């Protein structure tokens, strides 16, 4: 998503700080409340727990990497 957001934000003409914020929001992992919502609504809560954990671990590397690439 950050790779798609970056050119779209540039085409719209966002300023540098706004562009960085938009791209960083796309690099963030999913909200942990998604697990609770999946459990409450009868969804696949174990799958959502795995997705949340995986995205959080990948976010440890992705957020600094995206910030470095966008700031350059």
Phi and psi restraints in degrees (range 20) as a CNS / XPLOR table:
assign (resid 1 and name C) (resid 2 and name N)
       (resid 2 and name CA) (resid 2 and name C) 1.0 -61.2 20.0 2
assign (resid 2 and name N) (resid 2 and name CA)
       (resid 2 and name C) (resid 3 and name N) 1.0 -34.9 20.0 2
assign (resid 2 and name C) (resid 3 and name N)
       (resid 3 and name CA) (resid 3 and name C) 1.0 -67.2 20.0 2
assign (resid 3 and name N) (resid 3 and name CA)
       (resid 3 and name C) (resid 4 and name N) 1.0 -29.6 20.0 2
assign (resid 3 and name C) (resid 4 and name N)
       (resid 4 and name CA) (resid 4 and name C) 1.0 -83.3 20.0 2
assign (resid 4 and name N) (resid 4 and name CA)
       (resid 4 and name C) (resid 5 and name N) 1.0 -32.4 20.0 2
assign (resid 4 and name C) (resid 5 and name N)
       (resid 5 and name CA) (resid 5 and name C) 1.0 -71.8 20.0 2
assign (resid 5 and name N) (resid 5 and name CA)
       (resid 5 and name C) (resid 6 and name N) 1.0 -37.7 20.0 2
assign (resid 5 and name C) (resid 6 and name N)
       (resid 6 and name CA) (resid 6 and name C) 1.0 -57.5 20.0 2
assign (resid 6 and name N) (resid 6 and name CA)
       (resid 6 and name C) (resid 7 and name N) 1.0 -54.9 20.0 2
assign (resid 6 and name C) (resid 7 and name N)
       (resid 7 and name CA) (resid 7 and name C) 1.0 -67.1 20.0 2
assign (resid 7 and name N) (resid 7 and name CA)
       (resid 7 and name C) (resid 8 and name N) 1.0 -33.1 20.0 2
assign (resid 7 and name C) (resid 8 and name N)
       (resid 8 and name CA) (resid 8 and name C) 1.0 -65.1 20.0 2
assign (resid 8 and name N) (resid 8 and name CA)
       (resid 8 and name C) (resid 9 and name N) 1.0 -41.3 20.0 2
assign (resid 8 and name C) (resid 9 and name N)
       (resid 9 and name CA) (resid 9 and name C) 1.0 -67.4 20.0 2
assign (resid 9 and name N) (resid 9 and name CA)
       (resid 9 and name C) (resid 10 and name N) 1.0 -35.7 20.0 2
assign (resid 9 and name C) (resid 10 and name N)
       (resid 10 and name CA) (resid 10 and name C) 1.0 -67.7 20.0 2
assign (resid 10 and name N) (resid 10 and name CA)
       (resid 10 and name C) (resid 11 and name N) 1.0 -39.6 20.0 2
assign (resid 10 and name C) (resid 11 and name N)
       (resid 11 and name CA) (resid 11 and name C) 1.0 -65.1 20.0 2
assign (resid 11 and name N) (resid 11 and name CA)
       (resid 11 and name C) (resid 12 and name N) 1.0 -35.0 20.0 2
assign (resid 11 and name C) (resid 12 and name N)
       (resid 12 and name CA) (resid 12 and name C) 1.0 -73.4 20.0 2
assign (resid 12 and name N) (resid 12 and name CA)
       (resid 12 and name C) (resid 13 and name N) 1.0 -22.3 20.0 2
assign (resid 12 and name C) (resid 13 and name N)
       (resid 13 and name CA) (resid 13 and name C) 1.0 91.6 20.0 2
assign (resid 13 and name N) (resid 13 and name CA)
       (resid 13 and name C) (resid 14 and name N) 1.0 30.6 20.0 2
assign (resid 13 and name C) (resid 14 and name N)
       (resid 14 and name CA) (resid 14 and name C) 1.0 -67.5 20.0 2
assign (resid 14 and name N) (resid 14 and name CA)
       (resid 14 and name C) (resid 15 and name N) 1.0 147.1 20.0 2
assign (resid 14 and name C) (resid 15 and name N)
       (resid 15 and name CA) (resid 15 and name C) 1.0 -69.0 20.0 2
assign (resid 15 and name N) (resid 15 and name CA)
       (resid 15 and name C) (resid 16 and name N) 1.0 169.9 20.0 2
assign (resid 15 and name C) (resid 16 and name N)
       (resid 16 and name CA) (resid 16 and name C) 1.0 -63.1 20.0 2
assign (resid 16 and name N) (resid 16 and name CA)
       (resid 16 and name C) (resid 17 and name N) 1.0 -44.0 20.0 2
assign (resid 16 and name C) (resid 17 and name N)
       (resid 17 and name CA) (resid 17 and name C) 1.0 -67.8 20.0 2
assign (resid 17 and name N) (resid 17 and name CA)
       (resid 17 and name C) (resid 18 and name N) 1.0 -40.6 20.0 2
assign (resid 17 and name C) (resid 18 and name N)
       (resid 18 and name CA) (resid 18 and name C) 1.0 -66.2 20.0 2
assign (resid 18 and name N) (resid 18 and name CA)
       (resid 18 and name C) (resid 19 and name N) 1.0 -38.9 20.0 2
assign (resid 18 and name C) (resid 19 and name N)
       (resid 19 and name CA) (resid 19 and name C) 1.0 -62.9 20.0 2
assign (resid 19 and name N) (resid 19 and name CA)
       (resid 19 and name C) (resid 20 and name N) 1.0 -44.3 20.0 2
assign (resid 19 and name C) (resid 20 and name N)
       (resid 20 and name CA) (resid 20 and name C) 1.0 -61.8 20.0 2
assign (resid 20 and name N) (resid 20 and name CA)
       (resid 20 and name C) (resid 21 and name N) 1.0 -43.5 20.0 2
assign (resid 20 and name C) (resid 21 and name N)
       (resid 21 and name CA) (resid 21 and name C) 1.0 -63.3 20.0 2
assign (resid 21 and name N) (resid 21 and name CA)
       (resid 21 and name C) (resid 22 and name N) 1.0 -43.5 20.0 2
assign (resid 21 and name C) (resid 22 and name N)
       (resid 22 and name CA) (resid 22 and name C) 1.0 -62.1 20.0 2
assign (resid 22 and name N) (resid 22 and name CA)
       (resid 22 and name C) (resid 23 and name N) 1.0 -43.7 20.0 2
assign (resid 22 and name C) (resid 23 and name N)
       (resid 23 and name CA) (resid 23 and name C) 1.0 -70.0 20.0 2
assign (resid 23 and name N) (resid 23 and name CA)
       (resid 23 and name C) (resid 24 and name N) 1.0 -39.3 20.0 2
assign (resid 23 and name C) (resid 24 and name N)
       (resid 24 and name CA) (resid 24 and name C) 1.0 -64.0 20.0 2
assign (resid 24 and name N) (resid 24 and name CA)
       (resid 24 and name C) (resid 25 and name N) 1.0 -39.0 20.0 2
assign (resid 24 and name C) (resid 25 and name N)
       (resid 25 and name CA) (resid 25 and name C) 1.0 -60.6 20.0 2
assign (resid 25 and name N) (resid 25 and name CA)
       (resid 25 and name C) (resid 26 and name N) 1.0 -33.4 20.0 2
assign (resid 25 and name C) (resid 26 and name N)
       (resid 26 and name CA) (resid 26 and name C) 1.0 -74.8 20.0 2
assign (resid 26 and name N) (resid 26 and name CA)
       (resid 26 and name C) (resid 27 and name N) 1.0 -21.3 20.0 2
assign (resid 26 and name C) (resid 27 and name N)
       (resid 27 and name CA) (resid 27 and name C) 1.0 -87.9 20.0 2
assign (resid 27 and name N) (resid 27 and name CA)
       (resid 27 and name C) (resid 28 and name N) 1.0 -11.6 20.0 2
assign (resid 27 and name C) (resid 28 and name N)
       (resid 28 and name CA) (resid 28 and name C) 1.0 -71.6 20.0 2
assign (resid 28 and name N) (resid 28 and name CA)
       (resid 28 and name C) (resid 29 and name N) 1.0 148.1 20.0 2
assign (resid 28 and name C) (resid 29 and name N)
       (resid 29 and name CA) (resid 29 and name C) 1.0 -72.0 20.0 2
assign (resid 29 and name N) (resid 29 and name CA)
       (resid 29 and name C) (resid 30 and name N) 1.0 168.4 20.0 2
assign (resid 29 and name C) (resid 30 and name N)
       (resid 30 and name CA) (resid 30 and name C) 1.0 -66.1 20.0 2
assign (resid 30 and name N) (resid 30 and name CA)
       (resid 30 and name C) (resid 31 and name N) 1.0 159.4 20.0 2
assign (resid 30 and name C) (resid 31 and name N)
       (resid 31 and name CA) (resid 31 and name C) 1.0 -71.6 20.0 2
assign (resid 31 and name N) (resid 31 and name CA)
       (resid 31 and name C) (resid 32 and name N) 1.0 142.3 20.0 2
assign (resid 31 and name C) (resid 32 and name N)
       (resid 32 and name CA) (resid 32 and name C) 1.0 -68.2 20.0 2
assign (resid 32 and name N) (resid 32 and name CA)
       (resid 32 and name C) (resid 33 and name N) 1.0 -19.2 20.0 2
assign (resid 32 and name C) (resid 33 and name N)
       (resid 33 and name CA) (resid 33 and name C) 1.0 -69.7 20.0 2
assign (resid 33 and name N) (resid 33 and name CA)
       (resid 33 and name C) (resid 34 and name N) 1.0 -12.8 20.0 2
assign (resid 33 and name C) (resid 34 and name N)
       (resid 34 and name CA) (resid 34 and name C) 1.0 -64.9 20.0 2
assign (resid 34 and name N) (resid 34 and name CA)
       (resid 34 and name C) (resid 35 and name N) 1.0 -31.6 20.0 2
assign (resid 34 and name C) (resid 35 and name N)
       (resid 35 and name CA) (resid 35 and name C) 1.0 -64.8 20.0 2
assign (resid 35 and name N) (resid 35 and name CA)
       (resid 35 and name C) (resid 36 and name N) 1.0 -45.5 20.0 2
assign (resid 35 and name C) (resid 36 and name N)
       (resid 36 and name CA) (resid 36 and name C) 1.0 -63.2 20.0 2
assign (resid 36 and name N) (resid 36 and name CA)
       (resid 36 and name C) (resid 37 and name N) 1.0 -42.3 20.0 2
assign (resid 36 and name C) (resid 37 and name N)
       (resid 37 and name CA) (resid 37 and name C) 1.0 -65.7 20.0 2
assign (resid 37 and name N) (resid 37 and name CA)
       (resid 37 and name C) (resid 38 and name N) 1.0 -40.2 20.0 2
assign (resid 37 and name C) (resid 38 and name N)
       (resid 38 and name CA) (resid 38 and name C) 1.0 -62.7 20.0 2
assign (resid 38 and name N) (resid 38 and name CA)
       (resid 38 and name C) (resid 39 and name N) 1.0 -41.4 20.0 2
assign (resid 38 and name C) (resid 39 and name N)
       (resid 39 and name CA) (resid 39 and name C) 1.0 -67.0 20.0 2
assign (resid 39 and name N) (resid 39 and name CA)
       (resid 39 and name C) (resid 40 and name N) 1.0 -43.1 20.0 2
assign (resid 39 and name C) (resid 40 and name N)
       (resid 40 and name CA) (resid 40 and name C) 1.0 -67.5 20.0 2
assign (resid 40 and name N) (resid 40 and name CA)
       (resid 40 and name C) (resid 41 and name N) 1.0 -34.0 20.0 2
assign (resid 40 and name C) (resid 41 and name N)
       (resid 41 and name CA) (resid 41 and name C) 1.0 -96.4 20.0 2
assign (resid 41 and name N) (resid 41 and name CA)
       (resid 41 and name C) (resid 42 and name N) 1.0 8.7 20.0 2
assign (resid 41 and name C) (resid 42 and name N)
       (resid 42 and name CA) (resid 42 and name C) 1.0 80.5 20.0 2
assign (resid 42 and name N) (resid 42 and name CA)
       (resid 42 and name C) (resid 43 and name N) 1.0 20.3 20.0 2
assign (resid 42 and name C) (resid 43 and name N)
       (resid 43 and name CA) (resid 43 and name C) 1.0 -82.9 20.0 2
assign (resid 43 and name N) (resid 43 and name CA)
       (resid 43 and name C) (resid 44 and name N) 1.0 -170.8 20.0 2
assign (resid 43 and name C) (resid 44 and name N)
       (resid 44 and name CA) (resid 44 and name C) 1.0 -87.0 20.0 2
assign (resid 44 and name N) (resid 44 and name CA)
       (resid 44 and name C) (resid 45 and name N) 1.0 84.1 20.0 2
assign (resid 44 and name C) (resid 45 and name N)
       (resid 45 and name CA) (resid 45 and name C) 1.0 -62.5 20.0 2
assign (resid 45 and name N) (resid 45 and name CA)
       (resid 45 and name C) (resid 46 and name N) 1.0 -42.2 20.0 2
assign (resid 45 and name C) (resid 46 and name N)
       (resid 46 and name CA) (resid 46 and name C) 1.0 -62.2 20.0 2
assign (resid 46 and name N) (resid 46 and name CA)
       (resid 46 and name C) (resid 47 and name N) 1.0 -37.8 20.0 2
assign (resid 46 and name C) (resid 47 and name N)
       (resid 47 and name CA) (resid 47 and name C) 1.0 -64.3 20.0 2
assign (resid 47 and name N) (resid 47 and name CA)
       (resid 47 and name C) (resid 48 and name N) 1.0 -43.4 20.0 2
assign (resid 47 and name C) (resid 48 and name N)
       (resid 48 and name CA) (resid 48 and name C) 1.0 -64.8 20.0 2
assign (resid 48 and name N) (resid 48 and name CA)
       (resid 48 and name C) (resid 49 and name N) 1.0 -36.1 20.0 2
assign (resid 48 and name C) (resid 49 and name N)
       (resid 49 and name CA) (resid 49 and name C) 1.0 -63.2 20.0 2
assign (resid 49 and name N) (resid 49 and name CA)
       (resid 49 and name C) (resid 50 and name N) 1.0 -41.4 20.0 2
assign (resid 49 and name C) (resid 50 and name N)
       (resid 50 and name CA) (resid 50 and name C) 1.0 -66.0 20.0 2
assign (resid 50 and name N) (resid 50 and name CA)
       (resid 50 and name C) (resid 51 and name N) 1.0 -40.8 20.0 2
assign (resid 50 and name C) (resid 51 and name N)
       (resid 51 and name CA) (resid 51 and name C) 1.0 -63.5 20.0 2
assign (resid 51 and name N) (resid 51 and name CA)
       (resid 51 and name C) (resid 52 and name N) 1.0 -44.9 20.0 2
assign (resid 51 and name C) (resid 52 and name N)
       (resid 52 and name CA) (resid 52 and name C) 1.0 -63.1 20.0 2
assign (resid 52 and name N) (resid 52 and name CA)
       (resid 52 and name C) (resid 53 and name N) 1.0 -44.2 20.0 2
assign (resid 52 and name C) (resid 53 and name N)
       (resid 53 and name CA) (resid 53 and name C) 1.0 -64.1 20.0 2
assign (resid 53 and name N) (resid 53 and name CA)
       (resid 53 and name C) (resid 54 and name N) 1.0 -43.8 20.0 2
assign (resid 53 and name C) (resid 54 and name N)
       (resid 54 and name CA) (resid 54 and name C) 1.0 -63.9 20.0 2
assign (resid 54 and name N) (resid 54 and name CA)
       (resid 54 and name C) (resid 55 and name N) 1.0 -45.5 20.0 2
assign (resid 54 and name C) (resid 55 and name N)
       (resid 55 and name CA) (resid 55 and name C) 1.0 -65.2 20.0 2
assign (resid 55 and name N) (resid 55 and name CA)
       (resid 55 and name C) (resid 56 and name N) 1.0 -35.7 20.0 2
assign (resid 55 and name C) (resid 56 and name N)
       (resid 56 and name CA) (resid 56 and name C) 1.0 -65.9 20.0 2
assign (resid 56 and name N) (resid 56 and name CA)
       (resid 56 and name C) (resid 57 and name N) 1.0 -43.7 20.0 2
assign (resid 56 and name C) (resid 57 and name N)
       (resid 57 and name CA) (resid 57 and name C) 1.0 -65.1 20.0 2
assign (resid 57 and name N) (resid 57 and name CA)
       (resid 57 and name C) (resid 58 and name N) 1.0 -42.0 20.0 2
assign (resid 57 and name C) (resid 58 and name N)
       (resid 58 and name CA) (resid 58 and name C) 1.0 -68.2 20.0 2
assign (resid 58 and name N) (resid 58 and name CA)
       (resid 58 and name C) (resid 59 and name N) 1.0 -30.1 20.0 2
assign (resid 58 and name C) (resid 59 and name N)
       (resid 59 and name CA) (resid 59 and name C) 1.0 -66.3 20.0 2
assign (resid 59 and name N) (resid 59 and name CA)
       (resid 59 and name C) (resid 60 and name N) 1.0 -25.6 20.0 2
assign (resid 59 and name C) (resid 60 and name N)
       (resid 60 and name CA) (resid 60 and name C) 1.0 -59.4 20.0 2
assign (resid 60 and name N) (resid 60 and name CA)
       (resid 60 and name C) (resid 61 and name N) 1.0 -36.7 20.0 2
assign (resid 60 and name C) (resid 61 and name N)
       (resid 61 and name CA) (resid 61 and name C) 1.0 -93.5 20.0 2
assign (resid 61 and name N) (resid 61 and name CA)
       (resid 61 and name C) (resid 62 and name N) 1.0 -33.8 20.0 2
assign (resid 61 and name C) (resid 62 and name N)
       (resid 62 and name CA) (resid 62 and name C) 1.0 -70.8 20.0 2
assign (resid 62 and name N) (resid 62 and name CA)
       (resid 62 and name C) (resid 63 and name N) 1.0 -42.1 20.0 2
assign (resid 62 and name C) (resid 63 and name N)
       (resid 63 and name CA) (resid 63 and name C) 1.0 -64.0 20.0 2
assign (resid 63 and name N) (resid 63 and name CA)
       (resid 63 and name C) (resid 64 and name N) 1.0 -49.3 20.0 2
assign (resid 63 and name C) (resid 64 and name N)
       (resid 64 and name CA) (resid 64 and name C) 1.0 -63.8 20.0 2
assign (resid 64 and name N) (resid 64 and name CA)
       (resid 64 and name C) (resid 65 and name N) 1.0 -35.4 20.0 2
assign (resid 64 and name C) (resid 65 and name N)
       (resid 65 and name CA) (resid 65 and name C) 1.0 -65.3 20.0 2
assign (resid 65 and name N) (resid 65 and name CA)
       (resid 65 and name C) (resid 66 and name N) 1.0 -46.2 20.0 2
assign (resid 65 and name C) (resid 66 and name N)
       (resid 66 and name CA) (resid 66 and name C) 1.0 -64.0 20.0 2
assign (resid 66 and name N) (resid 66 and name CA)
       (resid 66 and name C) (resid 67 and name N) 1.0 -41.7 20.0 2
assign (resid 66 and name C) (resid 67 and name N)
       (resid 67 and name CA) (resid 67 and name C) 1.0 -62.8 20.0 2
assign (resid 67 and name N) (resid 67 and name CA)
       (resid 67 and name C) (resid 68 and name N) 1.0 -40.6 20.0 2
assign (resid 67 and name C) (resid 68 and name N)
       (resid 68 and name CA) (resid 68 and name C) 1.0 -65.9 20.0 2
assign (resid 68 and name N) (resid 68 and name CA)
       (resid 68 and name C) (resid 69 and name N) 1.0 -41.1 20.0 2
assign (resid 68 and name C) (resid 69 and name N)
       (resid 69 and name CA) (resid 69 and name C) 1.0 -69.3 20.0 2
assign (resid 69 and name N) (resid 69 and name CA)
       (resid 69 and name C) (resid 70 and name N) 1.0 -40.4 20.0 2
assign (resid 69 and name C) (resid 70 and name N)
       (resid 70 and name CA) (resid 70 and name C) 1.0 -74.5 20.0 2
assign (resid 70 and name N) (resid 70 and name CA)
       (resid 70 and name C) (resid 71 and name N) 1.0 -35.7 20.0 2
assign (resid 70 and name C) (resid 71 and name N)
       (resid 71 and name CA) (resid 71 and name C) 1.0 -71.9 20.0 2
assign (resid 71 and name N) (resid 71 and name CA)
       (resid 71 and name C) (resid 72 and name N) 1.0 -22.2 20.0 2
